[in-house]
């Protein structure tokens, strides 16, 4: 096994080349290693950024081998580096596949921790407490069964990670009562603190050189660093964001605010559970809890019953009209907070409950009274949940101050960061004033491997008859591709409408998002000959199907964000207010990146071959269409279905005329 050179200092460029060059260390360890000039170029840039405390943006085309291009320089640096991903799939690939390979490359074990959010871990205190009064707090035989599964697993688990419980249902109500989430934690005052799974995870991280997280955990940590029991990440010298195109949206979630009726319901449930277990539940106390729940139910009902997201702007009129209902909730929460402070016999356990009660009260006041012009306020109803949300209109200042000014080296990478060949859109949205930028082209031969087909006979997708004609076109394409397709849509409504028509027109196995868990659908797609998957946004990225099983990707329309979405609307207004054009300066670049993500599902190796179909003729007829073409790789291009048939049959090669199609 080759060993990494130690002793006298070697220049970064030389060190990196020792790994990635032809005949280097990687080629000696990895039996399928292929030298890629782009991978070496990216690795050298990452190493330089970490060493020289600089920020770096890298668009690394599919097949570059970008994970190795940043993992090896991160380990070589000798510094603590955070790697943050956008999807769980990539987290698991890094920890369970890529890190073991890097360990073989270095010839030694590495100090690496895979960190998840606190809700993924069981709380020893809650499980032990619950075990003493099992039947008192369980509802129905399903909860009894789930609890016994968790209880019997606890003595044997080292990590306390719920992913180890393969037979525990995803929406288990019992797990949500026993997890280690922050709002229930008493911290060092807990008798189980030293033996806590979260404490153990934090200790492993503090002793690690490489820490793997997702964007949600990273920005949740960044947002609460100054709060008690807040941050769980140790100090770090550099952070590498893979799937960095998601950063703006995720950061906005954690630097905003959210209050929901479900938070109040969970709080009431936890308070009553503790009161009954600790035997301080009196009739008057339970009446206070029930009165708060009743007041909250009446209050949240005022925000309408329509599913989806709606802007909320007229705070003053709402308070004038419904002030008594609002004050009723606040008064109830204040009474509850007072009662929790006066409780005897469960002081430590009531501290996080009092903290949560106060936080909800402050959140309501912040939403309705302390209006901030830098935030967009909106309401979302999902099922039983009513969420009052406040999101930063512009996260660039926040990230500039809290991330880029504080962390010595930040590396942003993805296969989709540039728009028409530059990073201006990304830099502006994220507040990244100074950074080196690099575009590493994919090693794939896109003109030979992929054909982009835009059927010119279809109407504008905004026309009423589009769904029926799109379904007919998809059915014809599936016959040519023999199934083996992803059909990706920009809305659930469109997906279901087209699926309903196509399933009556073809004999291929059709899979529909929502009918099964995401991973189960992907596994069934991979193992079912001729399968066709109908899906929406969650399948546009982080999905890897290599080989002939996927030979066609269809996208129904250019993936513009819904212009009436409250956050999109507010950000568009901000762009206009500063002299820009929201459609060209915000919506088109965002859609171009999303389109590249969707098309990126098809070609995943040098031997993959297939057709990319965009059913939206605006890309060839509207003036802005050129921006999308300039953002995509140089696929072959076709406007006739006969060309698709010839390409799939292997009787012709596509003509590469993307740049001249208008």
C-alpha positions as CSV (number, residue, x, y, z in Angstrom):
1,X,0.0,0.0,0.0
2,X,1.6,3.3,-1.0
3,X,2.2,5.8,1.8
4,X,1.7,9.6,1.7
5,X,5.0,11.4,1.9
6,X,5.8,13.0,5.3
7,X,8.7,14.9,6.7
8,X,9.9,17.9,4.9
9,X,7.3,20.2,3.4
10,X,6.4,19.7,-0.2
11,X,4.6,22.3,-2.2
12,X,0.8,21.9,-2.5
13,X,0.9,21.5,-6.2
14,X,3.5,18.7,-6.0
15,X,1.6,16.9,-3.2
16,X,-1.7,17.0,-5.2
17,X,0.0,15.8,-8.4
18,X,1.5,12.9,-6.5
19,X,-2.1,11.6,-6.1
20,X,-3.9,12.5,-9.3
21,X,-1.2,12.4,-12.0
22,X,-0.9,9.4,-14.3
23,X,1.0,6.7,-12.4
24,X,0.3,8.5,-9.1
25,X,-0.9,7.2,-5.8
26,X,-4.6,7.0,-6.9
27,X,-3.8,4.9,-9.9
28,X,-1.9,2.4,-7.7
29,X,-4.8,2.0,-5.3
30,X,-7.9,2.4,-7.4
31,X,-8.1,-0.4,-10.0
32,X,-10.5,1.7,-12.3
33,X,-8.7,5.0,-11.9
34,X,-8.5,7.2,-15.0
35,X,-6.4,10.3,-15.2
36,X,-8.7,13.4,-15.7
37,X,-7.0,16.7,-16.2
38,X,-10.0,18.5,-14.9
39,X,-10.0,16.6,-11.7
40,X,-6.3,17.5,-11.1
41,X,-7.0,21.1,-11.9
42,X,-9.8,21.2,-9.4
43,X,-7.8,19.4,-6.7
44,X,-5.0,21.9,-7.1
45,X,-7.4,24.8,-6.8
46,X,-9.1,23.4,-3.7
47,X,-5.7,22.8,-2.0
48,X,-4.6,26.4,-2.8
49,X,-7.8,27.8,-1.5
50,X,-7.5,26.0,1.9
51,X,-3.8,26.8,2.2
52,X,-4.0,30.5,1.2
53,X,-7.3,31.2,3.1
54,X,-9.2,32.0,-0.1
55,X,-12.7,31.3,-1.3
56,X,-13.3,29.3,-4.4
57,X,-16.2,28.5,-6.8
58,X,-15.9,25.4,-9.0
59,X,-18.4,24.1,-11.5
60,X,-17.3,20.6,-12.0
61,X,-19.1,18.8,-14.9
62,X,-20.6,15.4,-14.4
63,X,-17.9,12.7,-14.4
64,X,-15.1,15.1,-13.1
65,X,-14.6,13.1,-9.9
66,X,-15.1,16.1,-7.8
67,X,-15.5,14.3,-4.4
68,X,-12.0,13.0,-4.6
69,X,-10.8,16.4,-6.0
70,X,-11.8,18.0,-2.7
71,X,-11.5,15.2,-0.1
72,X,-7.8,14.5,-0.8
73,X,-6.7,18.2,-0.6
74,X,-8.9,18.6,2.6
75,X,-7.0,15.7,4.3
76,X,-3.6,16.9,3.0
77,X,-4.2,20.3,4.5
78,X,-4.0,19.0,8.1
79,X,-6.9,21.3,9.0
80,X,-10.4,20.6,10.2
81,X,-12.7,20.8,7.2
82,X,-16.5,20.6,7.0
83,X,-18.0,19.0,3.9
84,X,-21.6,20.0,3.6
85,X,-23.9,18.4,1.0
86,X,-27.4,19.1,-0.3
87,X,-28.7,15.6,-0.1
88,X,-28.6,12.6,2.2
89,X,-27.5,10.4,-0.7
90,X,-24.3,12.3,-1.2
91,X,-23.6,12.4,2.5
92,X,-23.8,8.6,2.6
93,X,-21.8,8.2,-0.6
94,X,-19.0,10.3,1.0
95,X,-18.9,8.5,4.3
96,X,-19.5,4.9,3.3
97,X,-17.9,4.9,-0.1
98,X,-15.5,7.8,-0.8
99,X,-13.9,8.1,2.7
100,X,-12.9,4.3,2.8
101,X,-11.3,4.7,-0.6
102,X,-9.4,7.8,0.6
103,X,-8.3,5.8,3.6
104,X,-6.9,3.1,1.3
105,X,-5.2,5.9,-0.7
106,X,-3.5,7.3,2.5
107,X,-2.8,3.9,3.9
108,X,-4.3,4.8,7.3
109,X,-7.5,5.4,9.2
110,X,-8.8,8.9,9.0
111,X,-10.6,10.9,11.7
112,X,-13.9,11.5,10.0
113,X,-17.4,12.1,11.6
114,X,-20.8,11.9,9.8
115,X,-23.0,14.3,11.7
116,X,-26.8,14.4,11.6
117,X,-29.4,16.7,13.1
118,X,-30.3,16.0,16.8
119,X,-33.7,14.6,15.8
120,X,-31.9,11.6,14.3
121,X,-30.7,10.4,17.7
122,X,-32.5,8.9,20.6
123,X,-32.5,10.6,24.0
124,X,-31.4,8.2,26.7
125,X,-33.1,10.2,29.4
126,X,-36.5,10.1,27.7
127,X,-36.3,6.4,26.8
128,X,-35.3,5.4,30.3
129,X,-38.0,7.6,31.8
130,X,-40.6,6.3,29.5
131,X,-39.7,2.7,30.2
132,X,-40.7,3.1,33.8
133,X,-44.3,4.1,32.8
134,X,-44.7,2.4,29.4
135,X,-48.5,2.2,29.2
136,X,-49.1,5.7,30.7
137,X,-48.1,7.7,27.6
138,X,-48.5,5.3,24.7
139,X,-51.6,5.5,22.4
140,X,-52.6,2.2,20.7
141,X,-50.8,-1.0,20.0
142,X,-48.8,0.5,17.2
143,X,-47.1,2.9,19.6
144,X,-46.6,0.1,22.1
145,X,-44.9,-2.0,19.4
146,X,-42.7,1.0,18.3
147,X,-41.7,1.8,21.8
148,X,-40.7,-1.7,22.6
149,X,-38.6,-1.9,19.4
150,X,-36.7,1.3,20.5
151,X,-36.4,0.2,24.1
152,X,-34.9,-3.2,23.2
153,X,-32.5,-1.6,20.7
154,X,-31.1,0.9,23.1
155,X,-28.7,-1.4,25.0
156,X,-27.1,-2.5,21.7
157,X,-26.7,0.7,19.8
158,X,-23.4,2.7,19.8
159,X,-24.6,5.7,17.9
160,X,-28.3,5.9,18.8
161,X,-29.1,6.7,15.2
162,X,-32.7,6.0,14.1
163,X,-31.4,4.8,10.7
164,X,-30.3,1.6,12.4
165,X,-34.0,0.8,13.1
166,X,-34.9,-0.5,9.7
167,X,-38.3,-1.7,10.7
168,X,-39.4,1.5,12.5
169,X,-41.9,3.4,10.3
170,X,-40.7,6.8,9.0
171,X,-43.6,8.8,10.6
172,X,-43.4,7.0,14.0
173,X,-45.1,9.2,16.6
174,X,-43.1,7.4,19.4
175,X,-39.7,8.4,17.9
176,X,-40.7,12.0,17.8
177,X,-41.4,11.8,21.6
178,X,-38.0,10.2,22.3
179,X,-35.5,12.0,20.1
180,X,-32.8,14.3,21.2
181,X,-33.9,17.5,19.5
182,X,-32.5,20.8,20.9
183,X,-35.8,22.2,22.2
184,X,-36.1,19.4,24.7
185,X,-32.5,19.2,25.9
186,X,-31.4,20.2,29.4
187,X,-27.8,20.1,28.3
188,X,-25.1,19.5,31.0
189,X,-27.8,19.5,33.7
190,X,-29.1,16.2,32.4
191,X,-28.0,13.1,34.4
192,X,-27.3,11.3,31.0
193,X,-25.2,14.1,29.5
194,X,-21.9,12.2,29.6
195,X,-23.5,9.1,28.0
196,X,-25.7,11.1,25.5
197,X,-25.6,10.1,21.9
198,X,-25.4,13.7,20.8
199,X,-22.6,14.4,23.2
200,X,-20.7,11.4,21.8
201,X,-21.3,12.7,18.3
202,X,-19.9,16.1,19.2
203,X,-16.9,14.6,20.9
204,X,-16.1,12.5,17.8
205,X,-16.5,15.7,15.7
206,X,-14.1,17.6,18.0
207,X,-11.5,14.9,17.5
208,X,-12.0,14.7,13.7
209,X,-10.2,16.3,10.8
210,X,-13.1,15.9,8.4
211,X,-16.8,16.4,9.3
212,X,-19.6,15.5,6.9
213,X,-22.9,17.3,7.3
214,X,-25.8,18.5,5.2
215,X,-26.7,22.1,4.4
216,X,-29.6,22.1,6.8
217,X,-27.4,21.1,9.7
218,X,-24.7,23.5,8.7
219,X,-26.9,26.6,8.5
220,X,-29.0,25.6,11.5
221,X,-25.7,25.5,13.4
222,X,-24.5,28.8,11.9
223,X,-27.7,30.5,12.8
224,X,-27.7,29.5,16.5
225,X,-24.0,29.6,17.4
226,X,-24.6,32.2,20.1
227,X,-27.5,30.5,21.7
228,X,-27.5,28.1,24.6
229,X,-27.4,24.5,23.5
230,X,-27.3,25.9,19.9
231,X,-24.2,25.0,17.8
232,X,-23.0,21.4,17.6
233,X,-20.2,21.8,15.1
234,X,-16.7,22.4,16.5
235,X,-14.5,25.2,15.2
236,X,-13.3,24.6,11.6
237,X,-10.8,26.1,9.2
238,X,-12.6,25.5,6.0
239,X,-16.0,24.4,4.6
240,X,-16.6,22.8,1.3
241,X,-20.2,23.0,0.0
242,X,-21.0,20.3,-2.5
243,X,-24.4,20.8,-4.3
244,X,-23.8,24.5,-3.5
245,X,-26.6,25.6,-5.8
246,X,-29.0,25.0,-2.9
247,X,-27.3,27.3,-0.4
248,X,-29.5,30.4,-0.9
249,X,-32.8,28.6,-0.2
250,X,-31.5,26.6,2.7
251,X,-29.8,29.5,4.4
252,X,-33.0,31.5,4.1
253,X,-34.9,28.9,6.1
254,X,-32.5,29.2,9.1
255,X,-32.0,32.9,9.2
256,X,-35.7,33.5,9.1
257,X,-38.4,32.5,11.6
258,X,-41.3,30.0,11.7
259,X,-44.2,29.5,14.1
260,X,-46.8,26.8,13.6
261,X,-49.9,25.3,15.2
262,X,-48.0,22.0,15.2
263,X,-45.3,23.5,17.4
264,X,-47.9,24.4,20.0
265,X,-49.5,21.0,19.8
266,X,-46.2,19.3,20.3
267,X,-45.4,21.6,23.2
268,X,-48.7,20.9,24.9
269,X,-48.2,17.1,24.4
270,X,-44.7,17.2,25.9
271,X,-45.8,19.3,28.8
272,X,-48.7,16.9,29.6
273,X,-46.5,13.8,29.1
274,X,-44.0,15.2,31.6
275,X,-46.6,16.4,34.1
276,X,-48.2,12.9,34.2
277,X,-45.0,11.1,34.4
278,X,-43.7,13.4,37.2
279,X,-47.1,13.4,38.9
280,X,-47.7,17.1,39.0
281,X,-50.6,17.1,36.6
282,X,-53.5,18.8,38.4
283,X,-56.9,19.6,37.0
284,X,-56.3,23.3,36.9
285,X,-52.9,22.8,35.2
286,X,-54.4,20.6,32.5
287,X,-57.1,23.1,32.0
288,X,-54.5,25.8,31.3
289,X,-52.9,23.6,28.7
290,X,-56.2,22.8,27.0
291,X,-57.2,26.5,27.0
292,X,-53.9,27.4,25.2
293,X,-54.6,24.7,22.6
294,X,-58.1,26.0,22.1
295,X,-56.9,29.6,21.7
296,X,-54.2,28.5,19.3
297,X,-56.7,26.5,17.2
298,X,-59.0,29.5,16.8
299,X,-56.0,31.8,16.1
300,X,-54.4,29.7,13.4
301,X,-57.8,29.1,11.7
302,X,-57.8,32.8,10.9
303,X,-55.1,32.3,8.3
304,X,-57.4,30.4,5.9
305,X,-57.9,26.9,4.7
306,X,-56.2,26.9,1.3
307,X,-53.3,24.5,0.8
308,X,-50.0,26.0,-0.3
309,X,-48.1,29.3,0.3
310,X,-49.6,32.8,0.4
311,X,-48.1,36.2,1.1
312,X,-49.0,37.9,4.4
313,X,-48.6,41.7,4.3
314,X,-51.3,43.6,6.2
315,X,-50.1,43.0,9.8
316,X,-51.8,46.1,11.2
317,X,-55.2,45.3,9.7
318,X,-55.0,41.7,11.0
319,X,-54.2,42.9,14.6
320,X,-57.1,45.4,14.4
321,X,-59.5,42.8,13.3
322,X,-58.3,39.7,15.2
323,X,-56.4,41.3,18.1
324,X,-58.4,39.6,20.8
325,X,-57.7,36.1,19.3
326,X,-54.0,36.9,19.1
327,X,-53.8,38.2,22.6
328,X,-55.7,35.2,23.8
329,X,-52.8,32.9,22.6
330,X,-50.1,35.2,24.1
331,X,-51.9,35.3,27.5
332,X,-52.3,31.6,27.5
333,X,-48.6,31.1,26.7
334,X,-47.6,33.5,29.5
335,X,-49.8,31.7,32.0
336,X,-48.2,28.4,30.9
337,X,-44.7,29.8,31.2
338,X,-45.4,31.0,34.7
339,X,-46.8,27.6,35.8
340,X,-43.8,25.8,34.4
341,X,-41.5,28.1,36.5
342,X,-43.5,27.4,39.6
343,X,-43.5,23.6,39.2
344,X,-41.8,21.5,41.9
345,X,-40.3,18.1,41.4
346,X,-39.3,18.3,37.8
347,X,-37.2,21.5,37.6
348,X,-34.6,20.3,35.1
349,X,-37.1,18.8,32.8
350,X,-39.3,21.9,32.8
351,X,-36.5,24.3,31.7
352,X,-36.5,23.3,28.0
353,X,-40.4,23.4,28.1
354,X,-40.3,26.9,29.5
355,X,-37.8,27.9,26.9
356,X,-40.0,26.5,24.1
357,X,-43.1,28.3,25.5
358,X,-41.2,31.6,25.6
359,X,-39.8,31.1,22.1
360,X,-43.2,30.5,20.6
361,X,-44.6,33.6,22.3
362,X,-41.6,35.6,21.0
363,X,-42.0,34.1,17.5
364,X,-45.7,35.2,17.3
365,X,-44.8,38.7,18.4
366,X,-42.0,38.9,15.9
367,X,-44.3,37.8,13.1
368,X,-47.2,40.2,13.8
369,X,-45.7,43.1,15.8
370,X,-42.0,43.5,15.1
371,X,-42.2,43.6,11.3
372,X,-38.8,43.8,9.6
373,X,-38.6,45.2,6.0
374,X,-35.8,42.8,5.2
375,X,-38.1,39.8,5.6
376,X,-40.9,38.5,3.5
377,X,-43.9,37.2,5.6
378,X,-46.0,34.4,4.3
379,X,-48.4,31.6,5.4
380,X,-48.2,28.0,4.4
381,X,-50.8,25.3,5.0
382,X,-49.6,21.7,4.6
383,X,-52.1,19.1,5.7
384,X,-52.9,19.8,9.4
385,X,-50.0,22.3,9.7
386,X,-50.4,26.1,9.5
387,X,-46.9,27.7,9.3
388,X,-46.3,31.4,9.8
389,X,-43.0,32.0,8.0
390,X,-40.6,35.0,7.8
391,X,-37.7,34.6,5.3
392,X,-34.9,37.0,4.5
393,X,-35.5,38.6,1.1
394,X,-31.7,38.8,0.6
395,X,-29.3,36.4,2.3
396,X,-26.2,37.9,0.7
397,X,-25.5,40.3,3.6
398,X,-26.1,37.6,6.2
399,X,-23.8,35.1,4.4
400,X,-21.2,37.7,3.7
401,X,-21.0,38.6,7.4
402,X,-21.5,35.2,9.1
403,X,-19.9,32.8,6.6
404,X,-17.5,34.4,4.1
405,X,-16.0,36.9,6.5
406,X,-15.6,34.4,9.3
407,X,-14.5,31.2,7.7
408,X,-11.0,31.4,6.2
409,X,-11.7,29.2,3.2
410,X,-15.1,28.4,1.6
411,X,-15.3,26.2,-1.5
412,X,-18.5,26.1,-3.4
413,X,-18.9,23.3,-6.0
414,X,-21.6,21.6,-8.0
415,X,-22.2,20.5,-11.6
416,X,-24.5,23.5,-12.0
417,X,-23.3,26.9,-10.7
418,X,-22.6,28.9,-13.8
419,X,-25.1,30.7,-15.9
420,X,-24.1,31.2,-19.5
421,X,-20.5,30.6,-18.5
422,X,-20.0,32.9,-15.5
423,X,-20.7,33.0,-11.8
424,X,-22.1,36.5,-11.4
425,X,-25.5,35.4,-10.5
426,X,-24.2,33.1,-7.7
427,X,-21.9,35.7,-6.3
428,X,-24.6,38.3,-6.1
429,X,-27.2,36.0,-4.5
430,X,-24.7,34.7,-1.9
431,X,-22.8,37.9,-1.1
432,X,-19.5,36.5,-2.2
433,X,-17.4,39.5,-3.2
434,X,-14.0,37.9,-3.7
435,X,-13.4,34.4,-4.9
436,X,-11.4,32.5,-7.5
437,X,-13.7,30.8,-10.0
438,X,-13.1,27.7,-12.2
439,X,-15.2,25.8,-14.7
440,X,-14.0,22.2,-15.2
441,X,-15.6,20.6,-18.2
442,X,-17.1,17.1,-18.1
443,X,-14.9,14.4,-19.6
444,X,-18.1,13.0,-21.3
445,X,-18.6,13.4,-25.1
446,X,-22.0,15.0,-24.9
447,X,-22.4,15.7,-28.7
448,X,-22.0,11.9,-29.2
449,X,-23.7,10.6,-26.1
450,X,-26.7,12.9,-25.7
451,X,-29.4,14.4,-28.0
452,X,-31.4,17.3,-26.9
453,X,-34.9,17.2,-28.5
454,X,-37.3,20.1,-28.5
455,X,-40.5,19.2,-30.4
456,X,-41.6,22.3,-32.4
457,X,-45.1,21.1,-33.0
458,X,-46.2,21.4,-29.4
459,X,-47.9,24.6,-28.1
460,X,-46.7,26.9,-25.4
461,X,-46.9,24.9,-22.2
462,X,-49.1,27.7,-20.7
463,X,-51.9,26.8,-23.2
464,X,-54.9,24.8,-21.9
465,X,-54.4,21.8,-24.3
466,X,-50.7,21.3,-23.5
467,X,-51.1,18.4,-21.1
468,X,-53.0,16.2,-23.6
469,X,-50.5,16.9,-26.4
470,X,-47.5,16.5,-24.0
471,X,-48.9,13.1,-23.0
472,X,-49.2,12.0,-26.6
473,X,-45.6,13.1,-27.3
474,X,-44.3,11.3,-24.2
475,X,-46.1,8.1,-25.2
476,X,-44.5,8.2,-28.7
477,X,-41.1,8.8,-27.2
478,X,-41.5,5.9,-24.7
479,X,-42.1,3.6,-27.6
480,X,-38.8,4.7,-29.2
481,X,-36.8,4.4,-25.9
482,X,-38.6,1.2,-24.8
483,X,-39.6,2.9,-21.6
484,X,-36.4,3.4,-19.5
485,X,-37.3,7.0,-18.8
486,X,-37.6,9.8,-16.2
487,X,-40.5,12.1,-16.9
488,X,-39.9,15.2,-14.7
489,X,-42.5,17.9,-14.1
490,X,-42.5,21.3,-12.6
491,X,-45.8,20.7,-10.7
492,X,-47.6,17.8,-9.1
493,X,-50.8,18.7,-10.9
494,X,-49.1,18.5,-14.3
495,X,-47.4,15.3,-13.3
496,X,-50.6,13.6,-12.4
497,X,-52.6,14.9,-15.4
498,X,-50.0,13.6,-17.9
499,X,-49.4,10.3,-16.0
500,X,-53.1,9.6,-16.1
501,X,-53.1,10.0,-19.9
502,X,-49.9,8.1,-20.6
503,X,-50.7,5.1,-18.5
504,X,-53.6,4.3,-20.8
505,X,-51.5,4.6,-23.9
506,X,-48.4,2.5,-23.1
507,X,-47.6,-1.0,-21.7
508,X,-44.5,0.0,-19.8
509,X,-44.4,-0.2,-16.0
510,X,-45.1,3.3,-14.8
511,X,-44.0,4.5,-11.4
512,X,-45.5,7.6,-9.8
513,X,-43.9,9.8,-7.2
514,X,-45.9,9.7,-3.9
515,X,-47.0,6.1,-4.4
516,X,-44.0,4.8,-2.4
517,X,-41.0,6.2,-0.5
518,X,-38.4,7.9,-2.7
519,X,-35.7,5.3,-2.3
520,X,-38.2,2.4,-2.9
521,X,-39.2,4.0,-6.2
522,X,-35.6,4.4,-7.3
523,X,-34.8,0.8,-6.4
524,X,-37.9,-0.4,-8.3
525,X,-37.0,1.7,-11.3
526,X,-33.4,0.3,-11.4
527,X,-34.6,-3.3,-11.1
528,X,-37.6,-3.2,-13.5
529,X,-36.9,-3.5,-17.2
530,X,-38.6,-0.7,-19.2
531,X,-39.7,1.2,-16.2
532,X,-40.8,4.8,-16.4
533,X,-40.8,7.2,-13.5
534,X,-43.1,10.2,-13.3
535,X,-41.7,12.7,-10.7
536,X,-41.3,16.3,-9.6
537,X,-38.5,18.4,-8.1
538,X,-37.1,16.0,-5.5
539,X,-35.9,13.7,-8.4
540,X,-34.3,16.5,-10.4
541,X,-31.0,16.1,-8.4
542,X,-29.1,13.6,-6.3
543,X,-30.3,10.7,-8.4
544,X,-27.8,8.5,-10.2
545,X,-28.9,5.7,-12.6
546,X,-26.1,4.5,-14.8
547,X,-26.4,2.3,-17.9
548,X,-29.2,1.5,-20.3
549,X,-31.9,1.4,-17.7
550,X,-32.2,5.2,-18.1
551,X,-32.1,6.3,-21.8
552,X,-34.6,9.2,-21.9
553,X,-35.2,12.2,-19.6
554,X,-38.3,14.3,-20.4
555,X,-38.9,17.7,-18.8
556,X,-42.3,19.3,-19.3
557,X,-41.3,22.9,-19.2
558,X,-38.6,25.4,-18.4
559,X,-38.4,25.2,-14.6
560,X,-39.2,28.8,-13.7
561,X,-40.1,29.3,-10.1
562,X,-43.8,30.2,-9.5
563,X,-43.8,34.0,-9.8
564,X,-46.6,34.3,-7.2
565,X,-44.7,32.3,-4.6
566,X,-44.2,34.8,-1.7
567,X,-40.4,34.5,-1.5
568,X,-39.9,34.6,-5.3
569,X,-42.3,37.6,-5.5
570,X,-40.4,39.5,-2.8
571,X,-37.0,38.8,-4.2
572,X,-38.2,39.8,-7.7
573,X,-39.5,43.1,-6.2
574,X,-36.1,43.7,-4.6
575,X,-34.3,43.2,-7.9
576,X,-36.7,45.6,-9.6
577,X,-36.2,48.2,-6.8
578,X,-32.5,48.2,-7.4
579,X,-32.8,48.9,-11.1
580,X,-32.7,45.3,-12.4
581,X,-35.1,43.2,-14.3
582,X,-36.4,40.4,-12.2
583,X,-37.2,38.0,-15.0
584,X,-33.7,38.3,-16.7
585,X,-31.6,38.9,-13.6
586,X,-33.3,36.4,-11.1
587,X,-35.8,34.1,-12.6
588,X,-34.0,33.0,-15.8
589,X,-30.6,32.3,-14.1
590,X,-32.4,30.3,-11.4
591,X,-34.3,28.3,-14.0
592,X,-31.2,27.7,-16.1
593,X,-29.5,26.1,-13.1
594,X,-32.5,24.0,-12.3
595,X,-32.7,22.8,-16.0
596,X,-29.1,21.7,-15.9
597,X,-29.9,19.7,-12.7
598,X,-32.8,17.9,-14.4
599,X,-30.8,17.0,-17.5
600,X,-27.9,15.9,-15.4
601,X,-29.8,12.7,-14.5
602,X,-29.1,11.1,-17.9
603,X,-25.4,11.0,-18.7
604,X,-23.6,9.6,-15.6
605,X,-20.8,7.7,-17.3
606,X,-18.7,7.6,-20.5
607,X,-20.8,4.7,-21.8
608,X,-24.3,6.2,-21.1
609,X,-26.2,7.4,-24.1
610,X,-29.7,8.8,-24.5
611,X,-32.2,11.6,-25.3
612,X,-33.0,14.7,-23.3
613,X,-36.4,16.1,-24.2
614,X,-37.7,19.5,-23.3
615,X,-41.4,19.9,-24.2
616,X,-41.2,23.7,-23.9
617,X,-40.9,25.5,-27.3
618,X,-40.1,28.8,-25.6
619,X,-36.5,27.7,-25.4
620,X,-36.3,27.9,-29.2
621,X,-38.7,30.8,-29.9
622,X,-38.2,33.3,-27.0
623,X,-35.4,35.7,-27.0
624,X,-34.2,34.5,-23.6
625,X,-33.9,30.9,-24.8
626,X,-30.3,31.4,-25.8
627,X,-29.3,31.8,-22.1
628,X,-30.5,28.2,-21.4
629,X,-28.6,26.8,-24.4
630,X,-25.5,28.8,-23.4
631,X,-25.7,27.2,-19.9
632,X,-26.1,23.6,-21.1
633,X,-23.3,21.3,-22.3
634,X,-22.9,20.9,-26.1
635,X,-25.5,18.3,-26.6
636,X,-26.6,17.2,-30.1
637,X,-29.8,19.0,-31.1
638,X,-33.0,17.9,-32.8
639,X,-36.5,19.2,-33.5
640,X,-38.0,16.1,-35.2
641,X,-39.0,12.8,-33.6
642,X,-37.5,11.0,-36.6
643,X,-34.1,12.2,-35.5
644,X,-34.7,10.8,-32.0
645,X,-35.6,7.4,-33.5
646,X,-32.4,7.4,-35.6
647,X,-30.3,8.4,-32.6
648,X,-31.8,5.8,-30.3
649,X,-31.4,3.1,-33.0
650,X,-27.7,4.1,-33.4
651,X,-28.1,4.8,-37.1
652,X,-27.0,8.4,-36.9
653,X,-25.0,10.8,-34.8
654,X,-26.6,14.1,-33.7
655,X,-25.6,17.4,-35.3
656,X,-24.3,19.8,-32.7
657,X,-25.9,23.0,-33.6
658,X,-27.1,24.3,-30.2
659,X,-25.5,27.7,-30.6
660,X,-27.2,28.4,-33.9
661,X,-30.7,27.1,-33.4
662,X,-32.5,30.4,-33.3
